[in-house]
Every structure is written in C-alpha cells, then in structure tokens.
C-alpha cells in the first residue's frame, strides 16, 4: 500500500479514488450530525425572530406584495404543518391559509417573557376606553381587511372585547383555525405600553406599518372595509371570502349552540332549506307607530317569499323589536303561511344595552347563525342583515327591500 504522504508528493491535487469517496462520506456524515444537533437549538430562536421589526422590514424589502403574500420571500422560513381535515374552506385564498398557519406557529412560541419579539393587531372593544364600538356587524365586518393588513405587516391578530362581555361567551375559535384569544397575561402588557388606535379603514394600512408594538382597531365603516379590500384583492373578493373566513375563525360557544339547536328544532328549520327576512325596525328610532310597524313587518316577509324555491319553503323572520315578531306570527297563523319567528324577547344591542349578563345577548348570535343557514335573505336598513347575507349560503341571493330610505312593497308569493 502506498503511504498517503508519498502519494501526496507524487500529486498534490489528487487522492486515491477509494480514499476520496471514504473522505466525502465521512465529511457528509459529520456535517449532517452537526446540522441536526444545531437545528434543534436554533430553530426556536429563528422563528421567534420573525416577529421582530427588523425582519418585517426585510420581508417588505424582499418584495412581498399586498395581493400575493409569498412566504418564501421571508428571511426566515416556517415549515407548514399539515392542515386538519375541514380546517379551511376551499374558497380561502392561499395567503390566508398561510397566515393562519403562521399565526398558529407564532402563538405556540409566544410567552410573557418574549412578547416583545412580536407585533400585534388587536380588534378591540373595551369598557372605559372605547366610547362607541357599534353593533355586531360594525365590529366584525372589517375582519377580511384586518386579516389582509395583519398578514402584510406580520402582526399577530387578536380580538379583545370586554363590552358587554368577552366575545368568548358567544364565539369560540374554530378547530384548526385562527386562535384569536389573547393570552391571560396579555392585557397587562398592553396597558404598560402605548397602543396606537385605528378607527378608519383608510388609515389601517399606514397604522400597522408603524413601529408601535400594539396596534388596536375599532373601525366604524359602513362597508366594513370592503371597498378597500376589493380594491386590493379584486372585485367582489370581500363577498367571496367572508363566509369561509368566518368559519375559519369562529364557531358558536356552547351556550349559543344550545340555544341555536333549540330554536331550529322548535321552528323545524333545516340548514340551507329556508329563506330569511331581517327587519331593523328601530333604526335610529326608539319607538314606531303600530300601524306602520305592522305594515313594514309583513312587507319584509312578503319580500322574502320572492326568494323561495317552492311554495313549501319556509320563511324565517328576525327583527329588533318583539312587536314585529308578534305581528309576523299572527300573520302566519291567520293566513296559513309557512313563516316562523322565535318565541322570545327581542335581541339587545351590544353597544346600547346596559346589561352585563352575557346570556342576555345570546339571541343576537342565535339570530345571526339562523340567518347564516338561510339559502337567501331579504333585508332592509342596518348592518346586521347585510352581515347575515355575507354569512349565508349564497351572498348573491338577496332582496333589499329598503333603497335610499324607501321601502319596496311586496305581495306574498305563493
């Protein structure tokens, strides 16, 4: 055998072929072992760093656009976990799914000791801080735009309500979706730092790009930010995504689900096999003349009858006043019409009612879920009916019986 030293003298640039192969195999094994041992210790630190301001800036410089969130442009890559069955609807754009998965990874790493490594966008309504939060639709219709800006700015999106009760009393995070609940220690951290409050859709994009660690949003926008969202994501993008996004964020709480199932059973309604009518009778009013209220109530269900597939299709009626519920039940009974309305008190308004008992507000969410299961919806003024349309099986199947403050009149369609 020729000694290695003698071989080196004969050719300074070549090794024996067999020795060269052995050398490469040994070197590769050492490098692989080193990579595995280091990666186990480094990966957590690298992923946590994704929430830092410097890496957010790096991501923007890498060319992340508003319409195509290419996570491969990030300075740090996060392996995608496998989706749980049914976690996301197929109509969710890929960037939303990516953000939900990224949010889940970051949330696992978020601790009281390292919260300063992240940035946040909080949909907020707090007692003592927020004078006006609006009703349910005012609060939640901006969700697609909030998702868009949270993903663009690499902020963790949370929802924090204390008025009239925590949102968790009525809605819970969907299984496999985005966990929007704040950690128990989170509120005290917000109080210790300056929180930037955003109240308009037009200033949200600029706000989330500022250096503030905490950005709160309490957006009062008639269109829920849909105009701006569609401008960025394309015509009708807001309407196409809303139902699927909602399902990826929310499911009814146990109390709301129990009340919902009870109402469905009593009224003999089947998901997707009825139409609905919603009347906001007391829009900017506290009382109405009885004759006028009865007229607009019956007109609302008559307009909903125009949307039925057959004469057997029932009409579910929801309203903001108990008197309207009484009128429509009497109409259904005396005319032998397939119209149903819940036997209960009228829903309270989230912002205007003084009760702090969560159960007093369950009917708001029950009505919303009942509207969401309708195949088509007729509605008038106010955002609640429009929110129901966005959540319904077909957001294109709608009858607006109030246009520019004027009621369209309808007769019952058999």
LOPA-255964 format. One record per residue (C-alpha): residue number from 0; residue in one letter; x, y, z. Coordinates in Angstrom, 1 decimal. Example, Ala and Ser with C-alpha at 12.3 -4.5 7.8 and 13.67 -1.06 7.14 Angstrom:
BEGIN
{rec 0; a; {12.3; -4.5; 7.8}}
{rec 1; s; {13.7; -1.1; 7.1}}
END
This chain:
BEGIN
{rec 0; x; {0.0; 0.0; 0.0}}
{rec 1; x; {1.3; 3.4; -0.9}}
{rec 2; x; {1.5; 5.8; 2.1}}
{rec 3; x; {-0.6; 8.9; 1.9}}
{rec 4; x; {2.4; 11.1; 2.3}}
{rec 5; x; {4.2; 9.5; -0.6}}
{rec 6; x; {1.0; 9.8; -2.8}}
{rec 7; x; {0.8; 13.5; -1.9}}
{rec 8; x; {4.4; 14.1; -3.2}}
{rec 9; x; {3.5; 12.5; -6.5}}
{rec 10; x; {0.3; 14.5; -6.9}}
{rec 11; x; {-0.5; 17.4; -4.7}}
{rec 12; x; {-4.1; 17.8; -6.0}}
{rec 13; x; {-5.3; 14.2; -6.2}}
{rec 14; x; {-6.2; 11.5; -3.6}}
{rec 15; x; {-6.6; 7.8; -4.2}}
{rec 16; x; {-10.2; 7.3; -5.6}}
{rec 17; x; {-11.3; 5.0; -2.9}}
{rec 18; x; {-9.8; 7.2; -0.2}}
{rec 19; x; {-11.6; 10.2; -1.7}}
{rec 20; x; {-15.0; 8.5; -1.6}}
{rec 21; x; {-14.5; 7.5; 2.1}}
{rec 22; x; {-13.4; 11.0; 2.9}}
{rec 23; x; {-16.6; 12.5; 1.3}}
{rec 24; x; {-18.9; 10.0; 3.1}}
{rec 25; x; {-17.3; 10.8; 6.5}}
{rec 26; x; {-17.4; 14.5; 5.9}}
{rec 27; x; {-21.1; 14.4; 4.9}}
{rec 28; x; {-22.0; 12.3; 8.0}}
{rec 29; x; {-20.2; 14.8; 10.3}}
{rec 30; x; {-22.0; 17.8; 8.7}}
{rec 31; x; {-25.4; 16.1; 8.8}}
{rec 32; x; {-25.0; 15.3; 12.5}}
{rec 33; x; {-23.8; 18.8; 13.2}}
{rec 34; x; {-26.8; 20.3; 11.4}}
{rec 35; x; {-29.3; 18.1; 13.3}}
{rec 36; x; {-27.8; 19.0; 16.7}}
{rec 37; x; {-27.6; 22.7; 16.0}}
{rec 38; x; {-31.1; 23.0; 14.3}}
{rec 39; x; {-32.8; 21.6; 17.4}}
{rec 40; x; {-31.4; 24.5; 19.4}}
{rec 41; x; {-31.5; 27.3; 16.8}}
{rec 42; x; {-34.9; 26.8; 15.1}}
{rec 43; x; {-37.0; 28.2; 18.0}}
{rec 44; x; {-34.8; 31.4; 18.2}}
{rec 45; x; {-35.1; 31.9; 14.4}}
{rec 46; x; {-38.8; 31.5; 14.3}}
{rec 47; x; {-39.3; 33.8; 17.2}}
{rec 48; x; {-37.2; 36.4; 15.4}}
{rec 49; x; {-39.8; 36.5; 12.6}}
{rec 50; x; {-42.0; 38.8; 14.8}}
{rec 51; x; {-39.2; 41.4; 15.2}}
{rec 52; x; {-39.4; 44.7; 13.4}}
{rec 53; x; {-36.1; 44.2; 11.6}}
{rec 54; x; {-37.2; 41.0; 9.9}}
{rec 55; x; {-40.6; 42.5; 9.0}}
{rec 56; x; {-38.7; 45.3; 7.2}}
{rec 57; x; {-36.5; 42.7; 5.5}}
{rec 58; x; {-39.6; 40.9; 4.3}}
{rec 59; x; {-41.0; 44.1; 2.7}}
{rec 60; x; {-37.7; 44.8; 1.0}}
{rec 61; x; {-37.8; 41.3; -0.4}}
{rec 62; x; {-40.8; 42.2; -2.4}}
{rec 63; x; {-43.9; 40.9; -0.5}}
{rec 64; x; {-46.9; 42.4; -2.3}}
{rec 65; x; {-50.4; 43.1; -1.0}}
{rec 66; x; {-52.0; 40.7; -3.4}}
{rec 67; x; {-49.6; 37.8; -3.2}}
{rec 68; x; {-48.1; 37.0; 0.2}}
{rec 69; x; {-45.2; 34.9; -0.9}}
{rec 70; x; {-43.9; 33.5; 2.3}}
{rec 71; x; {-40.8; 32.2; 0.5}}
{rec 72; x; {-39.6; 35.8; 0.4}}
{rec 73; x; {-39.2; 35.8; 4.2}}
{rec 74; x; {-35.8; 35.9; 5.7}}
{rec 75; x; {-36.9; 33.0; 7.9}}
{rec 76; x; {-39.0; 30.1; 6.6}}
{rec 77; x; {-41.5; 28.3; 8.7}}
{rec 78; x; {-42.4; 24.7; 7.7}}
{rec 79; x; {-46.1; 24.4; 7.0}}
{rec 80; x; {-47.9; 21.9; 9.3}}
{rec 81; x; {-50.5; 19.6; 7.7}}
{rec 82; x; {-54.0; 21.0; 7.6}}
{rec 83; x; {-56.5; 19.3; 9.8}}
{rec 84; x; {-59.5; 17.9; 7.9}}
{rec 85; x; {-62.1; 20.7; 7.4}}
{rec 86; x; {-59.9; 23.4; 8.9}}
{rec 87; x; {-60.2; 25.7; 5.9}}
{rec 88; x; {-62.8; 26.2; 3.2}}
{rec 89; x; {-61.6; 25.8; -0.3}}
{rec 90; x; {-62.6; 29.4; -1.1}}
{rec 91; x; {-60.0; 30.9; 1.3}}
{rec 92; x; {-57.1; 32.3; -0.7}}
{rec 93; x; {-53.7; 30.6; -0.1}}
{rec 94; x; {-52.2; 33.7; 1.6}}
{rec 95; x; {-55.0; 33.5; 4.3}}
{rec 96; x; {-54.3; 29.8; 4.9}}
{rec 97; x; {-50.6; 30.6; 5.1}}
{rec 98; x; {-51.2; 33.4; 7.6}}
{rec 99; x; {-53.5; 31.1; 9.8}}
{rec 100; x; {-50.7; 28.5; 9.9}}
{rec 101; x; {-48.0; 31.1; 10.6}}
{rec 102; x; {-50.2; 32.6; 13.3}}
{rec 103; x; {-50.5; 29.2; 15.0}}
{rec 104; x; {-46.8; 28.6; 14.9}}
{rec 105; x; {-46.1; 32.0; 16.4}}
{rec 106; x; {-48.7; 31.7; 19.1}}
{rec 107; x; {-47.1; 28.4; 20.3}}
{rec 108; x; {-43.9; 30.4; 20.8}}
{rec 109; x; {-45.5; 33.5; 22.4}}
{rec 110; x; {-44.7; 33.8; 26.1}}
{rec 111; x; {-44.8; 36.5; 28.7}}
{rec 112; x; {-41.1; 36.5; 28.7}}
{rec 113; x; {-40.6; 37.0; 24.9}}
{rec 114; x; {-43.7; 39.0; 23.9}}
{rec 115; x; {-41.5; 42.0; 22.9}}
{rec 116; x; {-40.2; 39.9; 20.0}}
{rec 117; x; {-43.7; 40.1; 18.3}}
{rec 118; x; {-46.0; 42.8; 17.0}}
{rec 119; x; {-49.8; 42.8; 17.3}}
{rec 120; x; {-53.0; 43.9; 15.7}}
{rec 121; x; {-56.0; 43.8; 18.1}}
{rec 122; x; {-59.6; 44.1; 17.2}}
{rec 123; x; {-60.8; 45.9; 20.4}}
{rec 124; x; {-63.8; 47.0; 22.3}}
{rec 125; x; {-63.0; 47.8; 25.9}}
{rec 126; x; {-65.0; 49.3; 28.7}}
{rec 127; x; {-63.6; 52.7; 29.7}}
{rec 128; x; {-61.5; 53.0; 26.6}}
{rec 129; x; {-63.8; 52.8; 23.6}}
{rec 130; x; {-66.8; 55.2; 23.5}}
{rec 131; x; {-68.5; 53.5; 20.6}}
{rec 132; x; {-67.8; 50.1; 19.2}}
{rec 133; x; {-71.1; 49.6; 17.3}}
{rec 134; x; {-73.2; 46.5; 17.0}}
{rec 135; x; {-72.1; 43.0; 16.0}}
{rec 136; x; {-71.8; 43.8; 12.3}}
{rec 137; x; {-69.9; 47.0; 12.8}}
{rec 138; x; {-67.4; 45.2; 14.9}}
{rec 139; x; {-66.8; 42.1; 12.8}}
{rec 140; x; {-67.3; 43.1; 9.2}}
{rec 141; x; {-63.8; 44.6; 8.9}}
{rec 142; x; {-62.3; 41.1; 9.5}}
{rec 143; x; {-61.1; 40.5; 5.9}}
{rec 144; x; {-59.3; 43.8; 5.8}}
{rec 145; x; {-57.8; 43.2; 9.3}}
{rec 146; x; {-56.6; 39.8; 8.1}}
{rec 147; x; {-55.1; 41.4; 5.0}}
{rec 148; x; {-53.1; 44.0; 6.9}}
{rec 149; x; {-52.1; 41.6; 9.7}}
{rec 150; x; {-50.6; 39.3; 7.1}}
{rec 151; x; {-48.9; 42.1; 5.2}}
{rec 152; x; {-47.3; 43.6; 8.3}}
{rec 153; x; {-46.6; 40.3; 10.0}}
{rec 154; x; {-48.6; 41.1; 13.1}}
{rec 155; x; {-50.4; 38.6; 15.3}}
{rec 156; x; {-54.2; 39.3; 15.0}}
{rec 157; x; {-56.2; 39.0; 18.2}}
{rec 158; x; {-59.7; 40.0; 19.3}}
{rec 159; x; {-60.3; 41.5; 22.7}}
{rec 160; x; {-63.8; 42.5; 23.9}}
{rec 161; x; {-64.9; 43.4; 27.4}}
{rec 162; x; {-68.1; 45.2; 26.5}}
{rec 163; x; {-70.8; 44.0; 27.1}}
{rec 164; x; {-68.9; 40.7; 27.8}}
{rec 165; x; {-65.9; 38.8; 26.4}}
{rec 166; x; {-66.5; 37.6; 22.9}}
{rec 167; x; {-65.6; 34.1; 24.1}}
{rec 168; x; {-69.0; 34.0; 25.8}}
{rec 169; x; {-70.6; 33.8; 22.4}}
{rec 170; x; {-68.0; 32.7; 19.9}}
{rec 171; x; {-65.0; 30.3; 20.2}}
{rec 172; x; {-62.1; 29.8; 17.8}}
{rec 173; x; {-62.8; 27.2; 15.1}}
{rec 174; x; {-60.9; 23.9; 15.4}}
{rec 175; x; {-57.8; 24.1; 13.2}}
{rec 176; x; {-58.4; 27.8; 12.5}}
{rec 177; x; {-57.1; 31.0; 13.9}}
{rec 178; x; {-56.9; 31.3; 17.7}}
{rec 179; x; {-57.8; 35.0; 18.2}}
{rec 180; x; {-58.0; 34.9; 22.0}}
{rec 181; x; {-55.4; 36.9; 23.9}}
{rec 182; x; {-53.2; 35.1; 26.5}}
{rec 183; x; {-54.2; 35.7; 30.2}}
{rec 184; x; {-51.2; 37.9; 30.8}}
{rec 185; x; {-51.5; 39.9; 27.5}}
{rec 186; x; {-53.8; 42.7; 28.7}}
{rec 187; x; {-51.4; 44.0; 31.3}}
{rec 188; x; {-48.7; 44.2; 28.7}}
{rec 189; x; {-50.9; 46.4; 26.5}}
{rec 190; x; {-51.6; 48.7; 29.4}}
{rec 191; x; {-47.9; 49.2; 30.0}}
{rec 192; x; {-47.2; 50.4; 26.5}}
{rec 193; x; {-48.5; 53.0; 24.1}}
{rec 194; x; {-51.3; 51.5; 22.0}}
{rec 195; x; {-51.9; 53.0; 18.5}}
{rec 196; x; {-55.7; 53.1; 17.9}}
{rec 197; x; {-57.0; 52.9; 14.4}}
{rec 198; x; {-60.7; 53.9; 13.8}}
{rec 199; x; {-60.9; 54.1; 10.0}}
{rec 200; x; {-60.3; 51.6; 7.2}}
{rec 201; x; {-58.3; 54.1; 5.2}}
{rec 202; x; {-55.7; 54.6; 7.9}}
{rec 203; x; {-55.3; 50.9; 8.9}}
{rec 204; x; {-52.5; 50.1; 6.4}}
{rec 205; x; {-50.4; 53.0; 7.5}}
{rec 206; x; {-51.0; 52.3; 11.1}}
{rec 207; x; {-49.9; 48.7; 11.1}}
{rec 208; x; {-46.6; 49.7; 9.4}}
{rec 209; x; {-45.6; 52.0; 12.2}}
{rec 210; x; {-43.2; 50.8; 14.9}}
{rec 211; x; {-45.8; 50.5; 17.7}}
{rec 212; x; {-45.8; 47.0; 19.1}}
{rec 213; x; {-49.6; 47.2; 19.8}}
{rec 214; x; {-52.0; 48.5; 17.2}}
{rec 215; x; {-55.7; 48.4; 18.2}}
{rec 216; x; {-58.5; 48.6; 15.6}}
{rec 217; x; {-62.0; 49.8; 16.3}}
{rec 218; x; {-63.2; 50.5; 12.8}}
{rec 219; x; {-66.5; 52.2; 12.2}}
{rec 220; x; {-67.1; 51.8; 8.5}}
{rec 221; x; {-70.4; 51.4; 6.7}}
{rec 222; x; {-69.0; 48.9; 4.3}}
{rec 223; x; {-66.7; 47.1; 6.8}}
{rec 224; x; {-63.6; 48.0; 4.8}}
{rec 225; x; {-64.9; 46.0; 1.8}}
{rec 226; x; {-64.3; 48.8; -0.7}}
{rec 227; x; {-60.6; 49.0; 0.2}}
{rec 228; x; {-60.3; 45.2; 0.4}}
{rec 229; x; {-61.8; 44.8; -3.1}}
{rec 230; x; {-59.5; 47.5; -4.4}}
{rec 231; x; {-56.5; 45.4; -3.3}}
{rec 232; x; {-57.8; 41.9; -3.8}}
{rec 233; x; {-60.2; 42.3; -6.7}}
{rec 234; x; {-63.8; 42.9; -7.5}}
{rec 235; x; {-66.2; 41.1; -5.1}}
{rec 236; x; {-63.3; 39.4; -3.3}}
{rec 237; x; {-64.6; 40.6; 0.1}}
{rec 238; x; {-68.0; 38.9; -0.5}}
{rec 239; x; {-66.5; 35.7; -1.9}}
{rec 240; x; {-64.2; 35.2; 1.1}}
{rec 241; x; {-66.3; 36.4; 4.1}}
{rec 242; x; {-68.2; 33.2; 4.9}}
{rec 243; x; {-65.2; 31.0; 4.6}}
{rec 244; x; {-63.0; 33.3; 6.7}}
{rec 245; x; {-65.7; 33.4; 9.4}}
{rec 246; x; {-65.8; 29.6; 9.5}}
{rec 247; x; {-62.0; 29.6; 9.9}}
{rec 248; x; {-62.2; 32.0; 12.9}}
{rec 249; x; {-65.5; 31.3; 14.7}}
{rec 250; x; {-67.8; 28.6; 16.0}}
{rec 251; x; {-70.7; 29.2; 18.4}}
{rec 252; x; {-70.0; 28.9; 22.1}}
{rec 253; x; {-71.7; 26.0; 23.9}}
{rec 254; x; {-74.4; 28.3; 25.3}}
{rec 255; x; {-75.2; 29.8; 21.8}}
{rec 256; x; {-75.0; 26.4; 20.1}}
{rec 257; x; {-77.5; 25.0; 22.6}}
{rec 258; x; {-79.9; 27.9; 22.1}}
{rec 259; x; {-79.5; 27.7; 18.3}}
{rec 260; x; {-80.3; 24.0; 18.2}}
{rec 261; x; {-83.3; 24.6; 20.4}}
{rec 262; x; {-84.7; 27.3; 18.0}}
{rec 263; x; {-84.0; 25.1; 14.9}}
{rec 264; x; {-85.9; 22.2; 16.5}}
{rec 265; x; {-88.9; 24.4; 17.6}}
{rec 266; x; {-89.2; 26.1; 14.2}}
{rec 267; x; {-88.5; 22.9; 12.3}}
{rec 268; x; {-85.8; 24.6; 10.1}}
{rec 269; x; {-83.2; 22.7; 8.2}}
{rec 270; x; {-79.8; 24.3; 7.3}}
{rec 271; x; {-80.0; 25.6; 3.7}}
{rec 272; x; {-83.6; 24.7; 3.2}}
{rec 273; x; {-85.3; 28.0; 4.2}}
{rec 274; x; {-85.2; 31.7; 3.3}}
{rec 275; x; {-85.0; 34.5; 5.8}}
{rec 276; x; {-86.1; 38.1; 6.4}}
{rec 277; x; {-84.5; 40.6; 8.7}}
{rec 278; x; {-86.1; 43.9; 9.8}}
{rec 279; x; {-84.2; 46.6; 11.6}}
{rec 280; x; {-87.4; 48.5; 12.5}}
{rec 281; x; {-85.9; 50.7; 15.2}}
{rec 282; x; {-83.0; 52.0; 13.1}}
{rec 283; x; {-82.2; 55.4; 14.7}}
{rec 284; x; {-85.6; 55.3; 16.5}}
{rec 285; x; {-86.8; 54.2; 19.9}}
{rec 286; x; {-90.5; 53.6; 19.0}}
{rec 287; x; {-92.7; 53.3; 15.9}}
{rec 288; x; {-96.4; 53.7; 15.2}}
{rec 289; x; {-98.0; 50.3; 15.5}}
{rec 290; x; {-99.8; 50.5; 12.1}}
{rec 291; x; {-96.5; 51.5; 10.4}}
{rec 292; x; {-94.6; 48.8; 12.2}}
{rec 293; x; {-97.1; 46.1; 11.2}}
{rec 294; x; {-97.0; 47.2; 7.6}}
{rec 295; x; {-93.2; 47.1; 7.2}}
{rec 296; x; {-93.1; 43.8; 9.1}}
{rec 297; x; {-95.5; 42.0; 6.8}}
{rec 298; x; {-93.8; 43.6; 3.8}}
{rec 299; x; {-90.5; 42.2; 4.9}}
{rec 300; x; {-91.7; 38.6; 4.9}}
{rec 301; x; {-93.6; 39.1; 1.7}}
{rec 302; x; {-90.4; 40.2; 0.0}}
{rec 303; x; {-88.6; 37.2; 1.4}}
{rec 304; x; {-91.3; 35.0; -0.2}}
{rec 305; x; {-90.0; 36.2; -3.6}}
{rec 306; x; {-86.8; 34.2; -3.0}}
{rec 307; x; {-88.3; 30.8; -2.2}}
{rec 308; x; {-87.6; 27.9; -4.5}}
{rec 309; x; {-91.1; 26.4; -3.9}}
{rec 310; x; {-94.3; 27.1; -2.0}}
{rec 311; x; {-93.2; 24.7; 0.7}}
{rec 312; x; {-90.0; 26.6; 1.5}}
{rec 313; x; {-90.4; 28.3; 5.0}}
{rec 314; x; {-89.5; 31.9; 5.8}}
{rec 315; x; {-87.6; 32.7; 9.0}}
{rec 316; x; {-88.2; 36.2; 10.3}}
{rec 317; x; {-85.8; 38.1; 12.7}}
{rec 318; x; {-86.3; 41.6; 14.0}}
{rec 319; x; {-85.0; 44.1; 16.6}}
{rec 320; x; {-88.4; 44.5; 18.2}}
{rec 321; x; {-90.6; 42.0; 19.9}}
{rec 322; x; {-93.8; 43.6; 18.5}}
{rec 323; x; {-92.7; 42.7; 15.0}}
{rec 324; x; {-92.2; 39.1; 16.0}}
{rec 325; x; {-95.8; 39.1; 17.4}}
{rec 326; x; {-97.2; 40.6; 14.1}}
{rec 327; x; {-95.5; 38.1; 11.9}}
{rec 328; x; {-96.6; 35.1; 13.9}}
{rec 329; x; {-100.2; 36.3; 13.8}}
{rec 330; x; {-99.9; 36.8; 10.0}}
{rec 331; x; {-98.6; 33.3; 9.5}}
{rec 332; x; {-101.3; 31.8; 11.7}}
{rec 333; x; {-104.3; 33.7; 10.2}}
{rec 334; x; {-103.1; 33.3; 6.6}}
{rec 335; x; {-101.8; 29.8; 7.0}}
{rec 336; x; {-98.4; 30.8; 5.7}}
{rec 337; x; {-95.0; 28.9; 6.2}}
{rec 338; x; {-93.5; 31.8; 8.3}}
{rec 339; x; {-91.7; 31.2; 11.6}}
{rec 340; x; {-90.3; 33.5; 14.2}}
{rec 341; x; {-88.7; 32.8; 17.6}}
{rec 342; x; {-90.9; 33.0; 20.7}}
{rec 343; x; {-88.7; 35.1; 22.9}}
{rec 344; x; {-87.8; 38.7; 23.7}}
{rec 345; x; {-86.2; 40.9; 21.2}}
{rec 346; x; {-82.4; 40.8; 20.9}}
{rec 347; x; {-80.5; 43.5; 22.8}}
{rec 348; x; {-77.9; 45.8; 21.1}}
{rec 349; x; {-74.3; 45.1; 22.0}}
{rec 350; x; {-73.4; 48.8; 22.3}}
{rec 351; x; {-76.6; 50.4; 23.6}}
{rec 352; x; {-77.8; 47.9; 26.3}}
{rec 353; x; {-76.6; 48.2; 29.9}}
{rec 354; x; {-76.8; 44.6; 30.9}}
{rec 355; x; {-73.5; 42.8; 31.7}}
{rec 356; x; {-75.1; 39.4; 31.8}}
{rec 357; x; {-73.7; 37.5; 28.7}}
{rec 358; x; {-76.8; 35.3; 28.4}}
{rec 359; x; {-78.9; 38.4; 27.7}}
{rec 360; x; {-77.1; 38.8; 24.4}}
{rec 361; x; {-77.2; 35.2; 23.2}}
{rec 362; x; {-80.2; 35.9; 21.0}}
{rec 363; x; {-78.1; 38.3; 18.8}}
{rec 364; x; {-75.8; 35.5; 17.9}}
{rec 365; x; {-78.6; 32.9; 17.6}}
{rec 366; x; {-80.3; 35.2; 15.0}}
{rec 367; x; {-77.1; 35.7; 13.1}}
{rec 368; x; {-76.5; 31.9; 12.9}}
{rec 369; x; {-80.1; 31.4; 11.8}}
{rec 370; x; {-79.6; 33.9; 9.1}}
{rec 371; x; {-76.3; 32.3; 8.0}}
{rec 372; x; {-78.1; 29.0; 7.4}}
{rec 373; x; {-80.7; 30.5; 5.1}}
{rec 374; x; {-80.4; 29.9; 1.3}}
{rec 375; x; {-81.5; 33.5; 0.6}}
{rec 376; x; {-82.1; 36.7; 2.7}}
{rec 377; x; {-84.4; 39.7; 2.4}}
{rec 378; x; {-83.3; 42.7; 4.5}}
{rec 379; x; {-83.7; 46.4; 4.9}}
{rec 380; x; {-81.6; 49.0; 6.8}}
{rec 381; x; {-78.8; 48.3; 9.2}}
{rec 382; x; {-75.7; 46.2; 9.0}}
{rec 383; x; {-76.9; 43.1; 10.8}}
{rec 384; x; {-79.0; 41.9; 7.8}}
{rec 385; x; {-76.0; 42.6; 5.5}}
{rec 386; x; {-73.8; 40.5; 7.8}}
{rec 387; x; {-76.3; 37.7; 7.6}}
{rec 388; x; {-76.2; 37.8; 3.8}}
{rec 389; x; {-72.4; 37.6; 3.8}}
{rec 390; x; {-72.6; 34.5; 6.0}}
{rec 391; x; {-75.5; 32.9; 4.2}}
{rec 392; x; {-75.2; 30.0; 1.7}}
{rec 393; x; {-75.4; 32.4; -1.3}}
{rec 394; x; {-74.5; 36.0; -0.8}}
{rec 395; x; {-75.8; 36.8; -4.3}}
{rec 396; x; {-79.4; 35.6; -3.4}}
{rec 397; x; {-80.6; 38.7; -1.7}}
{rec 398; x; {-83.6; 41.1; -1.8}}
{rec 399; x; {-83.1; 44.6; -0.4}}
{rec 400; x; {-86.5; 45.9; 0.4}}
{rec 401; x; {-85.2; 49.4; 1.5}}
{rec 402; x; {-83.3; 51.5; -1.0}}
{rec 403; x; {-82.3; 55.1; -0.2}}
{rec 404; x; {-84.7; 55.1; 2.8}}
{rec 405; x; {-87.7; 54.0; 0.7}}
{rec 406; x; {-89.4; 50.7; 1.2}}
{rec 407; x; {-90.1; 48.4; -1.8}}
{rec 408; x; {-93.6; 46.9; -1.5}}
{rec 409; x; {-94.1; 43.2; -2.0}}
{rec 410; x; {-97.1; 40.9; -2.0}}
{rec 411; x; {-96.9; 37.3; -0.8}}
{rec 412; x; {-95.7; 35.0; -3.5}}
{rec 413; x; {-97.2; 31.5; -3.2}}
END
